[in-house]
Amino acid sequence: MRKALLMLVVMLPAMFSGCFGEDEIVTPEEEVVAYLQPWERADEIYDDSDVFSRVTVNGTHGIDTVRSVFVDVPTITAADGGAGLTGDAVVHLGLWLPVIEGCDWEASELPEDCQVPVIAEIGPYYNDGDVDALTPADRLGRFLIENYVPHGYGVAQVSVFGTGESNHCMDLMGTDEQRGIDAAVTWLGSQAWSNSKVGIIGKSYDGSTPWQAATFGNPYLATIVPMSGLIGVHELMWRNGSMEARGMIMHNGVYGSFGIDGDTDDVDNACEGYAEGYANGPAAYLLGNMVDYAGNTYWTERSFLGRVLDNYNGSVYIIQGMQDWNVDPHMAFPIHQQVADAGIEIKTLAGQWAHDYPDRVSGHSSQGVGRGQEAYPYTLRWDWADEMLYWFDWYLKGEGAAPILGVEMQDNRGGWRFESTWPAEDTQFVSVEVDSLNPSSGSMIPALTNSITFSYGPFETDTYIAGMPTIHVSATPHTTNSGHIFIEMTDDSGIHLGHAVMDLRFHDGGRDGVEVLPAFSTVVAKMEFMPMDVFLAAGESIHFTVTQTGEDYVPSPGASGDYSVNWAASTLTLPIVERSCDDLFQVPMTEYGESAGRIC
């Protein structure tokens, strides 16, 4: 059906030629040929000789000498401290432009055919754990420069404040950093050689800067491609009041140190964001929430999604590893649908890789059991360079064909399929009382390091659990504020399928808990599992283990006490979709077989 629609799009100009006068007749040379959709690329041969993917058709332009650029950020003032005190706050970037005959990039005015869009990668790592901003980075820069500059794109590597050659304060995604990013976008989009369209792409911290940029509604920002990027700092490191072990130290203990190297510029770090980091990490650990008391806005400033939905006018392409437990998949789902509901054009590519790019053998091949190993090598997307070229051509140049929006999802056994959204619109929600699954106990006593187990199944037919399963647990803490729950789901082989975590003070879910949870007050802990896309063959079961905590979550102080569970008042709900091998497509240079977990 999708192929038929594409053919119709291509044929429409010919079908209507002549209907609007002779001037409107479209000749065969002018017809737009739709690019290959992902499900049409199985027989294509891609270059897999490098550490990253390559476009199938090389561009015709050379790559000009890198330019070193310092961009003024006048919105940083004395009130911000650091470089605001001297009024010389700047962000630094390295810029690569194509060599185009007749185009003088230093001219103050240029014709339209000498104006190019820019793809930027923005982050804290240039000169800090990686090459400087004037050297193509193996992290992503070389991929962008070698694939896309020859196709008529500029590429920029940008250092956020307090890193590389950028001055001012490293304030861990705070408002200062956001304003520096916005200034870089404006500069890149307003130059004489620019076609006024900028795209931002990156992974991890560099995948969070696209979300930061999109909070402003900057007219030059046309598309963002966040890969395992943060929609907010607190949103990542706290889950239902439960803190990841790194939560307290990410600013001052990790990234803040990037701006301190023993030279005279260290004074630039004397700004409010850095100072606030010392207090807000421990405070969030104690309370589990965003500590938005008495006008404190530290975490609120570092929460991006709401402002993106309100202000952004471009497109979004999320790329997420479904086995990424550094930046968890809840940074992509249900975010995809929230962005779509805001009227923003969005596509998501979600594969069973970890904290990685879609095309990196070294990372994909090293995944462990239950953490993506079962899906390899079908995780590798050697068509990714082409996919990004098609996306950038449309949203930054207005060329080619409009991408079909939706979600490319890979299940845990390696199968790829396309969904219009995810969880899918035809998801069936199967609910069961946990008491009917014969749980092994009704009490959680951390001092005894006990666990509670139960199972569901076997499934009568091949089954996909695709979404965010929920388990609502009726729990009664035995002391004030006590109770922390971690639940892991595994298959018959003990392979990890998913997990959920909650501090009972946050029993309604989210980031707004109760300050005091009285002893012996019964609550329903509305736990939601991390996003998962799991295939189970007929006859297989799923198994649950309830413990005090797991993964790298740290129970908040006072939340580690005893509690009892009423399983008769507790409910498990599974999001189920019916899919078969006919719904799957093959990625390039692979074939499905028994090694992928089933024969298709």
HELIX and SHEET records of a PDB file:
HELIX    1   1 ARG A    2  PHE A   16  1                                  15    
HELIX    2   2 GLU A   22  GLU A   24  5                                   3    
HELIX    3   3 PRO A   28  GLU A   30  5                                   3    
HELIX    4   4 PRO A   38  GLU A   40  5                                   3    
HELIX    5   5 ALA A   78  ASP A   80  5                                   3    
HELIX    6   6 GLY A   82  LEU A   85  5                                   4    
HELIX    7   7 GLU A  112  CYS A  114  5                                   3    
HELIX    8   8 GLY A  141  TYR A  148  1                                   8    
HELIX    9   9 VAL A  149  HIS A  151  5                                   3    
HELIX   10  10 THR A  175  SER A  190  1                                  16    
HELIX   11  11 TYR A  205  ALA A  214  1                                  10    
HELIX   12  12 VAL A  233  MET A  237  1                                   5    
HELIX   13  13 MET A  250  VAL A  254  3                                   5    
HELIX   14  14 TYR A  255  GLY A  259  5                                   5    
HELIX   15  15 THR A  264  ASN A  269  5                                   6    
HELIX   16  16 GLU A  272  LEU A  287  1                                  16    
HELIX   17  17 TYR A  298  GLU A  301  1                                   4    
HELIX   18  18 LEU A  305  ASN A  311  1                                   7    
HELIX   19  19 PRO A  329  MET A  331  5                                   3    
HELIX   20  20 ILE A  335  ASP A  341  1                                   7    
HELIX   21  21 VAL A  361  HIS A  364  1                                   4    
HELIX   22  22 GLN A  373  ALA A  375  5                                   3    
HELIX   23  23 TRP A  384  PHE A  392  1                                   9    
HELIX   24  24 ASP A  393  LYS A  397  3                                   5    
HELIX   25  25 VAL A  434  LEU A  437  5                                   4    
HELIX   26  26 PRO A  446  LEU A  448  5                                   3    
HELIX   27  27 LEU A  504  PHE A  506  5                                   3    
HELIX   28  28 TRP A  567  ALA A  569  5                                   3    
HELIX   29  29 CYS A  581  ASP A  583  5                                   3    
HELIX   30  30 GLU A  594  ALA A  596  5                                   3    
SHEET    1   A 2 GLY A  62  ILE A  63  0                                        
SHEET    2   A 2 PRO A  98  VAL A  99 -1                                        
SHEET    1   B11 ARG A  67  ASP A  72  0                                        
SHEET    2   B11 VAL A  90  TRP A  96 -1                                        
SHEET    3   B11 GLY A 154  SER A 159 -1                                        
SHEET    4   B11 VAL A 116  GLY A 123  1                                        
SHEET    5   B11 SER A 194  LYS A 203  1                                        
SHEET    6   B11 LEU A 221  MET A 227  1                                        
SHEET    7   B11 SER A 315  GLY A 321  1                                        
SHEET    8   B11 ILE A 346  GLY A 351  1                                        
SHEET    9   B11 VAL A 407  GLN A 410  1                                        
SHEET   10   B11 TRP A 416  GLU A 419 -1                                        
SHEET   11   B11 LEU A 584  PHE A 585 -1                                        
SHEET    1   C 3 TRP A 238  ARG A 239  0                                        
SHEET    2   C 3 SER A 242  GLU A 244 -1                                        
SHEET    3   C 3 TYR A 553  VAL A 554 -1                                        
SHEET    1   D 4 GLN A 428  GLU A 433  0                                        
SHEET    2   D 4 THR A 571  VAL A 577 -1                                        
SHEET    3   D 4 THR A 463  GLY A 467 -1                                        
SHEET    4   D 4 MET A 532  LEU A 536 -1                                        
SHEET    1   E 4 GLN A 428  GLU A 433  0                                        
SHEET    2   E 4 THR A 571  VAL A 577 -1                                        
SHEET    3   E 4 THR A 470  PRO A 477 -1                                        
SHEET    4   E 4 VAL A 523  GLU A 528 -1                                        
SHEET    1   F 5 GLN A 428  GLU A 433  0                                        
SHEET    2   F 5 THR A 571  VAL A 577 -1                                        
SHEET    3   F 5 THR A 470  PRO A 477 -1                                        
SHEET    4   F 5 TYR A 563  VAL A 565 -1                                        
SHEET    5   F 5 SER A 443  MET A 444 -1                                        
SHEET    1   G 4 ILE A 452  TYR A 456  0                                        
SHEET    2   G 4 ILE A 542  THR A 547 -1                                        
SHEET    3   G 4 HIS A 484  THR A 490 -1                                        
SHEET    4   G 4 HIS A 496  ASP A 503 -1                                        
END                                                                             
